[in-house]
Amino acid sequence: MDLGPHAAFIIASYAIVTIVMVGLVAWLILDGRRQQRILDDLEARGVHRRSRGADVAR
């Protein structure tokens, strides 16, 4: 595959985008786990979400 005289720029651009995307996905996964731990801790303390429904005893 011949990318011409701009091959270094093209390859660097794809590499940077790949690194950024992997970083964002990792951040989302780690933040989701952190948020779930916070919710679990709150529910363990007796704080419940309003979205659970009206049929849940309080």
N, C-alpha and C positions, 0 to 999 in steps of 0.2 A: 504494500500500500504506500503510495507516494503522496505525502502531505505537502510537498513543495517547500519553499523557503521558510514557511511559517510553522513548520512541524514542532519546534520547541515550544512555541506559544500555545499551539493547539493541545499538545500533550500536557503541558503545565496547567492549562485551563481545566481540562477534564480531571486531572489529579486533584486540583484544589476543590472543584465541585464535589468530587467523590468524598474527600476528607470532610468537607462541611456537612454533606448529607449523612454520613456515618455518625458524625458528632451530634447532629440534631436527633437522629433516631435513638442514639444512646442516651441523650439528655431526656427525651420523652419517656423512655423506658424507666430510667432511674427516678425521674420525677413522679411517674405514675406509682411506682413502688412506695416512694416517700409519702405521697398523698394517701395511699391505701393504709399505710402504717398509722398516719395521723387519724384517719377515720376509724380504724380499729381501736385506737387508744380512746378516742372520744366515746365510742359506743360501749367500751368496757367501763367507762366512768358513768354510763347511764344517759348520755346525750344521744338522742336519736334524730334521724333525718325526718323532716315533715313529709318527704315524698314516699315514705314507707306505706302510707295509706291510713285511713281513718279506723280500720278494723283492728289495728294493733293497740293493745292495752298500754297505757302510759303509766 
